[in-house]
Amino acid sequence: MAVSDLSPAPRVSASSRSHPKAKPGYGKRSVPDQRLPHEGDFAMLPERERHIAGYVDALPEGAAMDIKSLARSQPLYGQMAVGSALRALGVAGHLRHVRCLIGEGGQVRWVTRTFWSRIARDNEWWEAFLAAEERGSAPQEAAAPLPPWVPTDPAASEASASVPAQPPVTTVPQQRTAEPEPQPEAEATVDRPSPAFLALARLGRTDSRLALSAADCAALEQAAAEWFARGVDADYLTRVLAAGLPASVDSPFGFVRRRLRDKIPPRLPAAAPVVPGTPVRRLIVECTECAVPGRPEAFRDGLCRPCRQLDPA
């Protein structure tokens, strides 16, 4: 083996210091029990994977881990090369893409995180680690909002109940000025495209191979809406539909329709009412190749079964 094949991975550089941060709650998360950085880290990986691994390892917590952000910071590699390198690092046991259902800011939402390990871990270690994360090893999250009919401040409600009713002279003008307000709002929502339609319409701007006409978007809108009903957002839908595209797509409509059907995420049970102070935690692993979600035990080397079958190794 050539000496260059065992060269150390790069450490912190000017580009990594300026690397963008992910949205709050998203991005890189280092696993516990990390050893200190060593000159020989990632030495057994191929040159491209060694370079990307060294760069990711030097990034701070919460750094953006999407392919576009990493590729913009890599003068040597484009998006396809970075995507292939992340897939190889997942197979090698250095990372897992995970979607976490957490409570934050009084709302429950899904966030995408990339758990990173400087040490290559086997599948059993990752399964045990993710199971511990799901049991609530993370810091306590905020509680979900109360139903709209429950007063958010009982003391304020009791105080308002004890105040005498206002004279009609002061209340009537307020009622008259408030009456016409709902009508403009109702008119403004007429003919507004649904989130599913907009996500499909923007596919062509993400990748021209998936450009859809207005009629195509209308025909596929219901299928995309089912994804939203299962708890995903527009960013997640776009990433799954645009992941691992072939060199050319003869029929964008047929291609998107099939992916909407074949890669639809599982329907999760409705979350139980959250008691204030109770952490909200649920994890779903994403395939590092196609981003399809599933339980940790369904993935080997970070890949779903169809992607493992396509792996030439």
ROPAZA-799717 format. One line per 4 residues: their letters; for each residue x, y, z of N, C-alpha, C. Coordinates in steps of 0.001 Angstrom, whole numbers, always signed. Example, Ala and Ser with C-alpha at 12.3 -4.5 7.8 and 13.67 -1.06 7.14 Angstrom:
// residues 2
AS) +13190:-5690:+7800:+12300:-4500:+7800:+13200:-3300:+7800; +12850:-2250:+7080:+13670:-1060:+7140:+12900:+30:+7870
// end
This chain:
// residues 313
MAVS) +856:-1199:+0:+0:+0:+0:+884:+1237:+0; +523:+2225:-826:+1301:+3452:-920:+1212:+4230:+374; +2285:+4989:+632:+2314:+5761:+1859:+1218:+6813:+1873; +900:+7379:+684:-117:+8424:+619:-1481:+7920:+1045
DLSP) -1716:+6597:+917:-3006:+6051:+1298:-3207:+6068:+2803; -2117:+6227:+3569:-2234:+6232:+5020:-1960:+7612:+5598; -2057:+8645:+4778:-1816:+9997:+5265:-2938:+10388:+6223; -2629:+11226:+7219:-3663:+11604:+8184:-4733:+12457:+7542
APRV) -5919:+12425:+8170:-7027:+13243:+7678:-6788:+14699:+8042; -7309:+15629:+7242:-7120:+17050:+7537:-7840:+17450:+8810; -7282:+18440:+9500:-7908:+18960:+10704:-8535:+20317:+10425; -8810:+21089:+11478:-9567:+22327:+11326:-8884:+23243:+10326
SASS) -9644:+23763:+9384:-9153:+24693:+8383:-10029:+25930:+8406; -9616:+26929:+7617:-10400:+28168:+7564:-11799:+27902:+7058; -11948:+26959:+6104:-13269:+26680:+5553:-14172:+26027:+6576; -13603:+25176:+7456:-14450:+24529:+8463:-14890:+25509:+9533
RSHP) -14076:+26548:+9812:-14482:+27539:+10793:-15662:+28362:+10283; -15734:+28548:+8964:-16824:+29332:+8385:-17982:+28460:+7921; -17943:+27188:+8234:-19000:+26270:+7812:-20326:+26697:+8447; -21445:+26653:+7702:-22720:+27152:+8249:-23250:+26263:+9362
KAKP) -23969:+26899:+10268:-24668:+26177:+11324:-26021:+25715:+10804; -26473:+24559:+11294:-27806:+24087:+10959:-28840:+24876:+11754; -30114:+24714:+11390:-31175:+25325:+12169:-31152:+24757:+13590; -31617:+25526:+14575:-31591:+25029:+15968:-32237:+23658:+16091
GYGK) -31511:+22713:+16701:-32010:+21347:+16871:-31520:+20379:+15818; -31017:+20897:+14694:-30580:+20053:+13586:-29049:+19913:+13603; -28518:+19203:+12604:-27083:+19189:+12360:-26323:+18099:+13070; -25026:+18318:+13211:-24104:+17319:+13742:-24279:+17145:+15239
RSVP) -24243:+15879:+15680:-24249:+15536:+17092:-23189:+14454:+17313; -22198:+14728:+18138:-21159:+13743:+18436:-21660:+12752:+19479; -21353:+11487:+19277:-21755:+10462:+20233:-20837:+10532:+21444; -21235:+9961:+22597:-20374:+9981:+23786:-19198:+9022:+23650
DQRL) -18309:+9088:+24631:-17139:+8190:+24700:-16234:+8345:+23488; -16068:+9588:+23029:-15147:+9835:+21922:-13718:+9911:+22459; -12798:+9290:+21743:-11395:+9464:+22122:-10890:+10792:+21550; -9765:+11258:+22065:-9198:+12505:+21585:-8736:+12357:+20135
PHEG) -8766:+13445:+19355:-8287:+13363:+17964:-6852:+12871:+17904; -6613:+12006:+16916:-5288:+11396:+16771:-4856:+11513:+15318; -3586:+11585:+15104:-3046:+11749:+13758:-3440:+10607:+12830; -3639:+9429:+13393:-3967:+8278:+12562:-5451:+8049:+12358
DFAM) -6300:+8971:+12802:-7739:+8801:+12616:-8077:+8710:+11132; -8924:+7752:+10788:-9451:+7555:+9428:-8361:+7154:+8420; -7197:+6730:+8914:-6088:+6421:+8000:-6401:+5243:+7081; -7287:+4351:+7493:-7584:+3170:+6686:-8669:+3424:+5644
LPER) -9246:+4614:+5641:-10279:+4927:+4661:-9654:+5365:+3341; -10374:+5231:+2230:-9884:+5786:+966:-9684:+7291:+1060; -8932:+7847:+123:-8525:+9246:+221:-9720:+10198:+330; -10736:+10029:-520:-11877:+10934:-493:-12617:+10840:+834
ERHI) -12917:+9628:+1284:-13627:+9443:+2548:-12797:+9937:+3727; -11462:+9752:+3643:-10585:+10223:+4712:-10640:+11756:+4803; -10647:+12414:+3664:-10704:+13873:+3650:-12032:+14379:+4220; -13156:+13814:+3752:-14464:+14247:+4237:-14618:+13940:+5722
AGYV) -14125:+12769:+6151:-14238:+12395:+7569:-13459:+13359:+8453; -12262:+13723:+8039:-11475:+14660:+8828:-12135:+16024:+8921; -12767:+16440:+7830:-13446:+17737:+7828:-14668:+17705:+8743; -15482:+16654:+8619:-16679:+16549:+9456:-16293:+16437:+10921
DALP) -15246:+15687:+11212:-14835:+15501:+12600:-14436:+16826:+13242; -13892:+17757:+12446:-13457:+19046:+12989:-14597:+20045:+13137; -15770:+19751:+12571:-16886:+20690:+12645:-17454:+20730:+14067; -17966:+21864:+14501:-18552:+21966:+15845:-19923:+21310:+15901
EGAA) -20423:+21157:+17107:-21766:+20612:+17288:-22792:+21537:+16637; -23780:+20934:+15991:-24820:+21727:+15360:-24464:+22235:+13982; -23318:+21849:+13437:-22946:+22275:+12083:-23873:+21614:+11066; -24117:+22311:+9966:-24972:+21764:+8908:-24309:+20546:+8292
MDIK) -25084:+19454:+8147:-24546:+18206:+7617:-25204:+17794:+6303; -25981:+18678:+5705:-26574:+18333:+4421:-25499:+18369:+3337; -25738:+17647:+2249:-24735:+17476:+1200:-24348:+18816:+582; -25321:+19696:+350:-25018:+20972:-296:-24093:+21823:+563
SLAR) -24355:+21895:+1853:-23507:+22708:+2730:-22093:+22152:+2795; -21963:+20834:+2872:-20627:+20232:+2907:-19893:+20437:+1590; -20606:+20300:+466:-19955:+20445:-836:-19490:+21878:-1071; -20247:+22863:-587:-19837:+24258:-763:-18531:+24556:-28
SQPL) -18239:+23780:+1015:-17017:+23997:+1789:-15872:+23105:+1323; -16105:+22316:+280:-15096:+21381:-194:-14656:+21753:-1609; -13499:+22362:-1782:-13073:+22735:-3139:-12731:+21539:-4023; -12456:+20381:-3402:-12036:+19217:-4180:-13190:+18343:-4630
YGQM) -14351:+18411:-3976:-15420:+17458:-4236:-16754:+18179:-4392; -17573:+17680:-5329:-18900:+18211:-5542:-19937:+17455:-4736; -21213:+17728:-5024:-22298:+17152:-4237:-22370:+15632:-4379; -22200:+15117:-5591:-22270:+13664:-5778:-21151:+12964:-5026
AVGS) -19935:+13536:-5072:-18806:+12920:-4371:-19009:+12975:-2862; -19511:+14105:-2357:-19760:+14220:-920:-20845:+13239:-488; -21914:+13120:-1296:-22967:+12172:-964:-22460:+10741:-920; -21622:+10365:-1884:-21055:+9013:-1888:-20135:+8796:-694
ALRA) -19388:+9840:-324:-18487:+9720:+823:-19269:+9549:+2120; -20368:+10300:+2297:-21185:+10141:+3500:-21785:+8742:+3579; -22194:+8221:+2433:-22726:+6858:+2410:-21656:+5867:+2855; -20432:+6026:+2344:-19343:+5123:+2713:-18989:+5261:+4192
LGVA) -19048:+6479:+4725:-18761:+6669:+6149:-19843:+6044:+7016; -21093:+6039:+6523:-22145:+5345:+7247:-21917:+3846:+7266; -21526:+3296:+6124:-21237:+1863:+6046:-20059:+1503:+6946; -19061:+2402:+7010:-17887:+2142:+7838:-18180:+2260:+9326
GHLR) -19325:+2852:+9687:-19716:+2928:+11092:-19424:+4245:+11773; -19197:+5312:+10983:-18869:+6597:+11587:-20082:+7511:+11768; -21189:+7261:+11087:-22317:+8180:+11215:-23639:+7470:+10983; -24701:+8101:+11492:-26075:+7682:+11223:-26927:+8939:+11091
HVRC) -27772:+8967:+10064:-28754:+10035:+9906:-30018:+9629:+10665; -30509:+10502:+11521:-31629:+10163:+12397:-32616:+11321:+12412; -33905:+10990:+12355:-34966:+11974:+12544:-35494:+11826:+13975; -35521:+12941:+14713:-35926:+12933:+16113:-37214:+13722:+16272
LIGE) -38198:+13143:+16936:-39419:+13848:+17304:-39214:+14419:+18697; -39141:+15739:+18801:-38854:+16369:+20078:-39862:+17475:+20336; -39968:+17867:+21600:-40764:+19019:+21965:-39851:+20204:+22185; -40177:+21327:+21566:-39320:+22505:+21681:-40154:+23747:+21445
GGQV) -40004:+24740:+22300:-40733:+25984:+22132:-42234:+25815:+22227; -42696:+24815:+23002:-44123:+24591:+23148:-44744:+23824:+22000; -43938:+23292:+21071:-44454:+22543:+19932:-43657:+21257:+19764; -44300:+20270:+19170:-43642:+19004:+18855:-43280:+19016:+17382
RWVT) -42029:+18720:+17055:-41591:+18772:+15657:-40519:+17717:+15407; -40331:+17418:+14127:-39282:+16499:+13692:-38030:+17299:+13330; -36879:+16829:+13778:-35611:+17432:+13376:-34707:+16316:+12862; -33815:+16658:+11932:-32882:+15691:+11356:-31494:+15950:+11913
RTFW) -30903:+14925:+12482:-29569:+15031:+13058:-28660:+13966:+12470; -27380:+14273:+12423:-26374:+13307:+12001:-25491:+13011:+13203; -25626:+11829:+13757:-24786:+11421:+14872:-23439:+10956:+14312; -22377:+11494:+14888:-21030:+11273:+14362:-20148:+10611:+15408
SRIA) -19355:+9623:+14968:-18416:+8934:+15850:-17039:+8925:+15197; -16044:+9436:+15913:-14667:+9390:+15408:-14182:+7949:+15305; -14701:+7098:+16192:-14373:+5669:+16159:-15414:+4955:+15312; -15006:+4055:+14453:-15956:+3265:+13662:-16696:+2300:+14586
RDNE) -18029:+2344:+14580:-18857:+1505:+15455:-19598:+474:+14609; -19871:-688:+15215:-20612:-1714:+14482:-22121:-1471:+14638; -22909:-2271:+13924:-24364:-2089:+13923:-24965:-2264:+15311; -24452:-3230:+16074:-24998:-3478:+17407:-24782:-2273:+18316
WWEA) -23611:-1631:+18201:-23353:-455:+19028:-24323:+666:+18662; -24539:+900:+17378:-25440:+1967:+16956:-26867:+1693:+17409; -27313:+440:+17325:-28666:+108:+17762:-28835:+383:+19260; -27833:-8:+20058:-27911:+226:+21500:-27875:+1723:+21807
FLAA) -27035:+2472:+21105:-26934:+3916:+21343:-28239:+4622:+20994; -28824:+4293:+19835:-30065:+4954:+19425:-31228:+4559:+20324; -31216:+3312:+20814:-32264:+2902:+21757:-32168:+3715:+23049; -30933:+3961:+23512:-30753:+4776:+24716:-31194:+6217:+24473
EERG) -30911:+6744:+23288:-31352:+8100:+22957:-32873:+8193:+22975; -33536:+7174:+22446:-34988:+7197:+22381:-35615:+7079:+23762; -34915:+6421:+24680:-35450:+6294:+26040:-35366:+7600:+26809; -34666:+8582:+26243:-34659:+9893:+26877:-33360:+10257:+27533
SAPQ) -32231:+9835:+26942:-30955:+10208:+27525:-30583:+11642:+27233; -31300:+12282:+26301:-30991:+13664:+25947:-31575:+14609:+26989; -31134:+15894:+26989:-31705:+16871:+27933:-33202:+17007:+27753; -33861:+17386:+28820:-35318:+17473:+28814:-35807:+18506:+27812
EAAA) -36845:+18158:+27069:-37398:+19045:+26061:-38621:+19769:+26612; -39076:+20759:+25874:-40255:+21524:+26297:-41515:+20732:+26049; -42574:+21079:+26757:-43834:+20357:+26637:-44628:+20860:+25451; -45561:+20025:+24974:-46422:+20407:+23856:-47451:+21420:+24325
PLPP) -47989:+22230:+23385:-48969:+23245:+23794:-50270:+22615:+24255; -50990:+23307:+25137:-52288:+22838:+25596:-53322:+23014:+24499; -54427:+22242:+24528:-55492:+22435:+23542:-56012:+23851:+23596; -56523:+24367:+22449:-56919:+25775:+22409:-58034:+26122:+23372
WVPT) -58847:+25137:+23793:-59958:+25462:+24686:-59543:+25453:+26157; -58315:+25092:+26485:-57839:+25091:+27863:-57121:+26395:+28127; -57484:+27166:+29162:-56788:+28434:+29438:-55321:+28180:+29711; -54440:+28947:+29085:-53001:+28787:+29301:-52558:+29368:+30632
DPAA) -53357:+30249:+31217:-53023:+30847:+32510:-54270:+30788:+33394; -54440:+29703:+34180:-55642:+29581:+35010:-55829:+30759:+35948; -54753:+31309:+36510:-54884:+32429:+37438:-55472:+33633:+36734; -55025:+33871:+35485:-55563:+35001:+34740:-57033:+34789:+34442
SEAS) -57429:+33508:+34158:-58826:+33213:+33868:-59697:+33470:+35086; -59209:+33055:+36295:-59977:+33278:+37503:-60111:+34769:+37791; -59022:+35518:+37537:-59072:+36955:+37796:-60062:+37645:+36880; -60089:+37209:+35607:-61012:+37832:+34671:-62449:+37489:+35013
ASVP) -62688:+36294:+35624:-64038:+35907:+35988:-64559:+36738:+37146; -63650:+37228:+38005:-64073:+38013:+39166:-64301:+39479:+38850; -63897:+39941:+37664:-64058:+41351:+37299:-65480:+41562:+36813; -66172:+42614:+37256:-67542:+42857:+36790:-67580:+43082:+35294
AQPP) -68747:+42754:+34711:-68904:+42914:+33269:-68808:+44384:+32904; -68222:+44666:+31742:-68048:+46032:+31279:-69382:+46584:+30795; -69589:+47870:+30935:-70832:+48483:+30451:-70959:+48300:+28946; -72200:+48227:+28457:-72402:+48055:+27018:-71784:+49157:+26190
VTTV) -71644:+50357:+26775:-71127:+51495:+25996:-69715:+51198:+25512; -68908:+50494:+26310:-67526:+50235:+25934:-67374:+48974:+25118; -68256:+48004:+25259:-68082:+46725:+24560:-68664:+46733:+23159; -69716:+47469:+22934:-70377:+47436:+21626:-69462:+47933:+20514
PQQR) -68745:+49063:+20690:-67858:+49492:+19607:-66780:+48474:+19307; -66251:+47777:+20344:-65221:+46771:+20091:-65779:+45633:+19268; -67016:+45213:+19519:-67602:+44121:+18750:-67831:+44534:+17301; -68251:+45770:+17112:-68525:+46221:+15749:-67242:+46316:+14918
TAEP) -66143:+46757:+15530:-64899:+46871:+14776:-64274:+45511:+14519; -64594:+44477:+15345:-63981:+43160:+15162:-64730:+42309:+14169; -65971:+42655:+13853:-66778:+41805:+12974:-66221:+41663:+11558; -65761:+42711:+10890:-65327:+42529:+9496:-63964:+41887:+9339
EPQP) -63209:+41630:+10444:-61850:+41118:+10315:-61769:+39737:+9681; -62617:+38735:+10045:-62456:+37405:+9449:-62666:+37370:+7951; -63461:+38259:+7405:-63800:+38175:+5986:-62591:+38362:+5077; -61726:+39398:+5271:-60545:+39503:+4407:-59617:+38318:+4534
EAEA) -59480:+37737:+5750:-58618:+36574:+5914:-59141:+35396:+5128; -60465:+35213:+5136:-61034:+34104:+4370:-60817:+34308:+2879; -60937:+35558:+2413:-60731:+35819:+1002:-59271:+35621:+604; -58348:+35924:+1541:-56928:+35805:+1217:-56492:+34365:+1047
TVDR) -57212:+33418:+1690:-56814:+32016:+1605:-57377:+31308:+387; -58249:+31945:-363:-58842:+31315:-1528:-57768:+31098:-2597; -57762:+29934:-3189:-56836:+29581:-4274:-55372:+29559:-3838; -55102:+29493:-2556:-53708:+29386:-2109:-53241:+27942:-2272
PSPA) -52109:+27689:-2943:-51642:+26307:-3142:-51366:+25622:-1812; -51594:+24326:-1781:-51332:+23558:-571:-49826:+23349:-403; -49348:+23032:+823:-47917:+22734:+1011:-47444:+21587:+128; -48304:+20579:-106:-47917:+19459:-960:-47706:+19922:-2402
FLAL) -48602:+20748:-2905:-48476:+21257:-4277:-47200:+22088:-4417; -46932:+22971:-3439:-45748:+23815:-3511:-44464:+22997:-3463; -44450:+21947:-2634:-43249:+21101:-2560:-42982:+20423:-3895; -44028:+19952:-4550:-43860:+19327:-5865:-43431:+20352:-6908
ARLG) -43996:+21553:-6852:-43661:+22589:-7836:-42204:+23016:-7720; -41634:+22931:-6520:-40242:+23365:-6321:-39230:+22271:-6617; -39688:+21072:-6909:-38752:+19985:-7203:-37853:+20325:-8378; -38436:+20917:-9415:-37646:+21240:-10599:-36565:+22258:-10329
RTDS) -36748:+23124:-9331:-35711:+24081:-8977:-34613:+23433:-8155; -34957:+22362:-7449:-33942:+21603:-6726:-33089:+20792:-7684; -33721:+20150:-8647:-33024:+19382:-9686:-33881:+19409:-10940; -33325:+19914:-12027:-34099:+20089:-13259:-34615:+18776:-13811
RLAL) -34025:+17655:-13417:-34504:+16354:-13894:-35886:+16009:-13347; -36317:+16720:-12304:-37614:+16448:-11687:-38604:+17590:-11922; -38407:+18362:-12985:-39314:+19474:-13274:-40703:+18949:-13627; -41728:+19426:-12914:-43111:+18996:-13121:-43941:+20176:-13597
SAAD) -44937:+19889:-14439:-45871:+20921:-14881:-46920:+21150:-13795; -47716:+22218:-13981:-48779:+22491:-13025:-49777:+21338:-12979; -50079:+20760:-14158:-51000:+19624:-14193:-50412:+18414:-13482; -49100:+18194:-13624:-48437:+17084:-12926:-48539:+17270:-11410
CAAL) -48280:+18498:-10954:-48331:+18772:-9509:-49737:+18550:-8957; -50749:+18957:-9743:-52126:+18763:-9289:-52472:+17283:-9213; -51978:+16483:-10185:-52276:+15057:-10199:-51582:+14318:-9053; -50400:+14808:-8632:-49628:+14137:-7574:-49846:+14762:-6194
EQAA) -50639:+15807:-6129:-50811:+16555:-4886:-51335:+15686:-3756; -52328:+14842:-4034:-52918:+14016:-2980:-51909:+13018:-2425; -51097:+12441:-3323:-50081:+11481:-2865:-49040:+12170:-1991; -48642:+13394:-2366:-47679:+14124:-1546:-48306:+14568:-222
AEWF) -49600:+14911:-260:-50278:+15328:+969:-50293:+14211:+2006; -50321:+12958:+1551:-50298:+11834:+2479:-48977:+11796:+3254; -47880:+12205:+2621:-46595:+12298:+3323:-46685:+13327:+4449; -47268:+14497:+4137:-47398:+15535:+5159:-48274:+15048:+6302
ARGV) -49303:+14246:+5973:-50182:+13721:+7016:-49449:+12756:+7938; -48318:+12220:+7479:-47538:+11285:+8297:-46399:+11976:+9031; -46411:+13304:+9054:-45492:+14037:+9922:-44233:+14572:+9283; -44077:+14483:+7937:-42868:+15000:+7310:-43105:+16440:+6875
DADY) -42017:+17148:+6556:-42139:+18513:+6058:-41660:+18564:+4609; -41713:+19770:+4023:-41369:+19923:+2608:-39898:+19612:+2358; -39003:+20001:+3263:-37574:+19728:+3077:-37310:+18229:+3043; -37943:+17507:+3947:-37741:+16052:+3978:-38284:+15397:+2708
LTRV) -39474:+15793:+2278:-40064:+15242:+1064:-39157:+15489:-128; -38611:+16692:-242:-37737:+17024:-1368:-36473:+16183:-1351; -35864:+16017:-178:-34622:+15243:-100:-34834:+13789:-504; -35946:+13197:-79:-36203:+11797:-423:-36468:+11642:-1917
LAAG) -37261:+12535:-2484:-37600:+12416:-3904:-36407:+12684:-4801; -35472:+13535:-4368:-34346:+13924:-5213:-33072:+13156:-4909; -33101:+12218:-3960:-31890:+11492:-3578:-31565:+10410:-4602; -30273:+10283:-4947:-29803:+9199:-5796:-30459:+9128:-7161
LPAS) -30604:+10266:-7829:-31255:+10276:-9140:-30364:+9634:-10188; -30963:+8963:-11183:-30166:+8463:-12309:-29655:+9615:-13158; -28777:+9299:-14121:-28187:+10342:-14958:-29247:+11127:-15714; -30300:+10467:-16142:-31394:+11144:-16839:-32721:+10533:-16395
VDSP) -33747:+11363:-16358:-35094:+10931:-15981:-36009:+11185:-17174; -36440:+10119:-17825:-37253:+10264:-19035:-38631:+10835:-18731; -39240:+10402:-17642:-40580:+10865:-17285:-40574:+11342:-15840; -40370:+12643:-15595:-40379:+13129:-14206:-41675:+12804:-13481
FGFV) -42815:+12871:-14175:-44095:+12576:-13533:-44138:+11125:-13052; -43785:+10178:-13928:-43808:+8777:-13537:-42786:+8455:-12462; -41613:+9093:-12554:-40563:+8839:-11569:-40996:+9313:-10185; -41528:+10552:-10108:-41961:+11100:-8821:-43152:+10313:-8280
RRRL) -44070:+9936:-9154:-45237:+9178:-8698:-44801:+7859:-8063; -43826:+7195:-8667:-43380:+5912:-8109:-42660:+6110:-6771; -41836:+7152:-6670:-41144:+7388:-5403:-42116:+7787:-4299; -43139:+8560:-4657:-44150:+8910:-3660:-44840:+7658:-3126
RDKI) -45009:+6679:-3967:-45672:+5442:-3550:-44716:+4505:-2819; -43489:+4335:-3344:-42585:+3327:-2799:-41854:+3767:-1535; -41606:+5062:-1382:-40786:+5541:-266:-41579:+6291:+799; -42898:+6161:+788:-43702:+6869:+1773:-43326:+6388:+3174
PPRL) -43124:+7300:+4134:-42705:+6891:+5483:-43828:+6178:+6221; -43493:+5449:+7272:-44526:+4738:+8028:-45427:+5708:+8776; -46650:+5284:+8997:-47597:+6081:+9780:-47338:+5816:+11259; -47043:+6862:+11994:-46743:+6722:+13411:-48008:+6865:+14239
PAAA) -48089:+6171:+15369:-49263:+6335:+16239:-49337:+7747:+16785; -50547:+8191:+17050:-50732:+9538:+17589:-50045:+9651:+18937; -49370:+10760:+19130:-48660:+10976:+20390:-49648:+11209:+21525; -49346:+10628:+22665:-50197:+10821:+23842:-50059:+12251:+24345
PVVP) -51087:+12753:+25070:-50981:+14108:+25624:-49736:+14245:+26483; -49037:+15352:+26305:-47779:+15569:+26996:-48018:+16324:+28290; -47550:+15771:+29397:-47632:+16441:+30690:-46484:+17437:+30784; -46750:+18675:+31201:-45662:+19654:+31313:-44496:+19109:+32114
GTPV) -43287:+19287:+31577:-42089:+18787:+32231:-41677:+17408:+31764; -42489:+16743:+30897:-42161:+15406:+30412:-41430:+15507:+29084; -40244:+14896:+28925:-39531:+14990:+27655:-40259:+14229:+26552; -40201:+14766:+25328:-40798:+14116:+24157:-39663:+13566:+23323
RRLI) -39686:+12282:+23027:-38532:+11679:+22362:-38986:+10521:+21481; -38618:+10534:+20230:-38835:+9400:+19336:-37808:+9496:+18224; -37234:+8354:+17836:-36176:+8350:+16833:-36544:+7469:+15658; -36194:+7931:+14462:-36309:+7137:+13242:-35012:+7321:+12465
VECT) -34390:+6227:+12083:-33146:+6286:+11322:-33466:+6525:+9854; -32606:+7269:+9161:-32733:+7493:+7726:-31635:+6733:+6997; -31968:+6143:+5867:-30970:+5486:+5026:-30002:+6550:+4503; -28693:+6300:+4616:-27706:+7278:+4161:-27641:+7385:+2652
ECAV) -28302:+6496:+1940:-28323:+6549:+475:-29581:+7245:-38; -30773:+6787:+375:-32021:+7299:-204:-32863:+8076:+794; -32449:+8142:+2065:-33123:+8910:+3124:-34472:+8336:+3514; -34806:+7111:+3119:-36067:+6518:+3549:-35993:+6243:+5050
PGRP) -37052:+6526:+5831:-36996:+6352:+7279:-37403:+4944:+7713; -37029:+4567:+8928:-37414:+3274:+9479:-36830:+3095:+10871; -37151:+1987:+11493:-36625:+1679:+12811:-35149:+1308:+12711; -34350:+1560:+13778:-32915:+1290:+13712:-32574:-145:+13346
EAFR) -33367:-1095:+13847:-33047:-2499:+13572:-33267:-2895:+12119; -33967:-2057:+11334:-34202:-2365:+9923:-33030:-1964:+9041; -32024:-1294:+9607:-30893:-801:+8824:-29626:-1540:+9232; -28847:-1916:+8231:-27524:-2483:+8465:-26523:-1593:+7752
DGLC) -25478:-1186:+8475:-24476:-274:+7920:-25103:+1035:+7460; -26202:+1435:+8103:-26848:+2691:+7761:-27662:+2664:+6491; -27885:+1482:+5902:-28594:+1364:+4632:-29870:+548:+4799; -30913:+946:+4065:-32132:+146:+4037:-31899:-1086:+3165
RPCR) -32828:-2023:+3186:-32636:-3269:+2457:-32490:-3064:+951; -33344:-2255:+274:-33160:-2068:-1173:-31796:-1492:-1523; -31298:-539:-734:-29984:+50:-1030:-28866:-941:-744; -29032:-1807:+259:-28009:-2835:+490:-27948:-3818:-661
QLDP) -29100:-4121:-1259:-29119:-5045:-2388:-28460:-4449:-3630; -28491:-3106:-3748:-27853:-2453:-4883:-26374:-2240:-4679; -25887:-2445:-3450:-24479:-2208:-3154:-23624:-3275:-3830; -22674:-2894:-4720:-21854:-3906:-5386:-20977:-4683:-4423
A) -20691:-4107:-3234:-19862:-4829:-2264:-20605:-5974:-1621
// end
